[in-house]
Amino acid sequence: MHTCFAVTTEGMPLGLLDQKIFARQLRPDHERRRAGGKNVQDVLPVEEKESYRWIEALEATSKVAVEFLVVTVCDRECDFYDFFKAAEKIGSAVLVRASQNRTINRSSR
């Protein structure tokens, strides 16, 4: 289950903004790897990846909470380019626990 739960900055629970129940499809190891050792998830379109549920939840949350500033807080599973791109596109603030060290380019905006 993937749940988006809303709380105030004081920690008061407000309720669910989005929830999706899913069943992971287990595949044999030989189906998870492609030639050259690449993970199948690395070559799938983002809409077919399991992590796409983060983008769907972000979009659903932005439609529901239009009168409030929402900061989406995510774990390491959400540390992928397409999520950050989607957040920027809809102007949504996010806080993501990074899964690896990164070099950050800072622009002079």
LOVEX-43977 format. One record per residue: x, y negated, z negated of N, C-alpha, C in turn; residue in one letter. Coordinates in steps of 0.05 Angstrom, whole numbers, padded with zeros to 5 digits, always signed. Atoms other than C-alpha are relative to their C-alpha. Layout:
residues N
XYZXYZXYZA/...
//
This chain:
residues 109
+00017+00023+00000+00000+00000+00000+00018-00025+00000M/-00014+00025-00001+00025-00069+00017-00019-00022-00009H/+00018+00018+00013-00005-00123-00027+00012-00028-00002T/-00008+00028+00004-00001-00199-00027-00018-00010-00023C/+00013+00008+00025-00019-00223-00097+00007-00029-00006F/-00004+00029+00005-00028-00297-00113+00001-00006-00029A/-00002+00010+00028-00005-00329-00178+00007-00030+00002V/-00007+00029+00001+00002-00402-00198+00029-00002-00009T/-00028+00004+00009+00070-00433-00214+00002+00005-00030T/-00001-00006+00028+00051-00423-00287-00003+00030-00006E/+00002-00029+00003+00041-00348-00275-00029+00010-00003G/+00027-00009+00002-00035-00346-00277-00008+00015+00025M/+00008-00015-00024-00061-00291-00231-00025-00012+00013P/+00023+00010-00015-00109-00315-00177-00015+00022+00015L/+00012-00022-00014-00122-00250-00141+00015+00008+00025G/-00012-00010-00025-00107-00214-00076-00005-00018+00023L/+00004+00016-00025-00095-00253-00012-00001+00019+00024L/-00001-00019-00022-00082-00192+00032+00008+00027-00011D/-00008-00027+00008-00076-00117+00025-00003+00019+00024Q/+00001-00019-00022-00060-00062+00075+00009+00027-00011K/-00006-00027+00007-00061+00012+00062+00010+00014+00025I/-00012-00013-00023-00016+00053+00107+00011+00027-00008F/-00013-00026+00005+00013+00123+00113+00024+00002+00018A/-00025-00002-00015+00085+00130+00133+00000+00027+00015R/-00002-00024-00016+00094+00180+00190+00029+00010-00002Q/-00027-00012+00003+00153+00225+00173+00008+00014+00026L/-00010-00012-00025+00195+00246+00232+00026+00016-00006R/-00025-00014+00004+00251+00297+00236+00024-00018+00006P/-00023+00017-00002+00321+00267+00232+00008-00004+00029D/-00008+00003-00028+00336+00280+00306-00018-00019+00015H/+00018+00019-00013+00276+00237+00325+00004-00028-00011E/-00005+00026+00011+00299+00180+00280+00025-00013+00011R/-00025+00010-00011+00366+00172+00315+00000+00003+00030R/-00002-00001-00029+00380+00156+00387+00029+00006+00007R/-00028-00004-00008+00443+00168+00427+00017-00023-00010A/-00018+00021+00010+00502+00131+00399-00005-00006-00030G/+00004+00003+00028+00475+00137+00328-00018-00023-00008G/+00018+00023+00007+00427+00077+00333-00026+00010-00012K/+00026-00006+00012+00366+00078+00289-00022-00007+00019N/+00023+00006-00018+00301+00082+00328-00013-00026-00007V/+00013+00025+00009+00274+00024+00286+00015-00025+00012Q/-00016+00022-00011+00330-00020+00316-00008-00007+00028D/+00006+00005-00029+00303-00014+00387-00030-00002+00005V/+00029+00002-00003+00227-00014+00375-00008-00030+00001L/+00011+00027+00002+00187-00078+00388-00009-00005-00029P/+00006+00006+00028+00173-00113+00321-00028+00009-00007V/+00028-00008+00006+00098-00098+00326-00003+00030-00006E/+00001-00029+00005+00113-00023+00324+00017+00008-00025E/-00017-00007+00024+00160-00027+00263-00017-00001-00025K/+00014+00000+00025+00137-00012+00193+00001-00027-00014E/-00003+00026+00013+00163-00079+00170-00018-00022+00011S/+00019+00020-00012+00113-00115+00215-00022-00008-00019Y/+00021+00006+00020+00064-00112+00157+00006-00025-00015R/-00007+00025+00013+00103-00169+00126-00009-00024+00016W/+00008+00022-00018+00089-00214+00186-00031-00002+00000I/+00029+00000+00001+00016-00193+00186-00011-00012-00026E/+00009+00011+00026+00009-00209+00112+00006-00030-00002A/-00006+00028+00000+00044-00276+00121-00020-00016+00016L/+00020+00014-00017-00004-00296+00177-00027+00000-00013E/+00026-00001+00013-00065-00272+00138-00001-00019-00024A/-00002+00018+00023-00042-00310+00076-00002-00029+00008T/+00000+00028-00009-00031-00374+00115-00028-00009+00009S/+00027+00007-00008-00103-00371+00141-00019-00003-00024K/+00018+00000+00024-00134-00359+00072+00006-00024-00018V/-00008+00021+00020-00094-00410+00031+00008-00025+00014A/-00006+00024-00015-00099-00472+00074+00001-00025-00017V/+00000+00024+00017-00110-00521+00017+00023-00001-00020E/-00021-00002+00020-00050-00499-00024+00027+00005+00012F/-00027-00007-00008+00025-00494-00018+00004+00029-00008L/-00005-00028+00006+00040-00420-00014+00029+00006+00006V/-00027-00009-00004+00110-00393-00023-00001+00031-00001V/+00000-00029-00001+00115-00320-00001+00026+00010-00010T/-00024-00012+00012+00164-00281-00044+00001+00029+00008V/-00003-00026-00012+00191-00218-00013+00024+00015-00010C/-00023-00017+00007+00237-00160-00028+00019+00003+00025D/-00020-00003-00022+00296-00137+00016-00011+00011+00026R/+00011-00011-00025+00251-00101+00065-00008-00022+00020E/+00009+00022-00016+00230-00169+00090+00023-00016+00013C/-00024+00014-00010+00301-00191+00108+00005+00008+00029D/-00004-00005-00028+00294-00189+00183-00008-00025+00016F/+00002+00024-00016+00298-00242+00238-00029-00007+00007Y/+00027+00006-00010+00227-00236+00265-00018-00011-00022D/+00016+00011+00022+00197-00250+00196+00007-00030-00004F/-00008+00028+00004+00237-00315+00188-00010-00017+00024F/+00009+00014-00024+00219-00334+00259-00031-00005-00002K/+00029+00003+00004+00144-00323+00244-00006-00020-00021A/+00004+00019+00022+00149-00362+00179+00005-00029+00009A/-00006+00027-00010+00181-00421+00214-00022-00009+00020E/+00021+00007-00020+00129-00419+00270-00025-00011-00013K/+00025+00009+00013+00070-00426+00222+00006-00020-00023I/-00007+00020+00020+00108-00472+00174-00004+00010-00029G/+00004-00013+00026+00105-00424+00115+00026+00002-00015S/-00024-00002+00017+00154-00427+00057+00003+00029-00009A/-00006-00028+00008+00188-00361+00041+00024+00001-00018V/-00023-00006+00017+00236-00334-00011+00004+00030+00003L/-00006-00028-00006+00269-00269+00010+00026+00009-00014V/-00024-00012+00012+00317-00225-00029+00016+00012+00023R/-00016-00009-00023+00373-00214+00022+00010+00028-00004A/-00010-00028+00002+00393-00143+00038+00030+00002+00006S/-00028+00001-00005+00463-00164+00059+00011-00028+00000Q/-00011+00027+00000+00511-00222+00056-00002-00012+00028N/+00003+00013-00026+00502-00273+00111+00016-00026+00000R/-00011+00027-00005+00538-00333+00140-00023-00018+00007T/+00023+00018-00005+00491-00392+00140+00011-00024+00014I/-00006+00025-00015+00495-00447+00192-00018-00022-00011N/+00017+00022+00011+00472-00513+00163+00000-00022+00021R/+00003+00022-00019+00445-00564+00211-00001-00026-00014S/+00000+00026+00013+00447-00638+00199-00027-00014+00005S/+00027+00011-00003+00371-00648+00202-00007-00018-00022R/
//
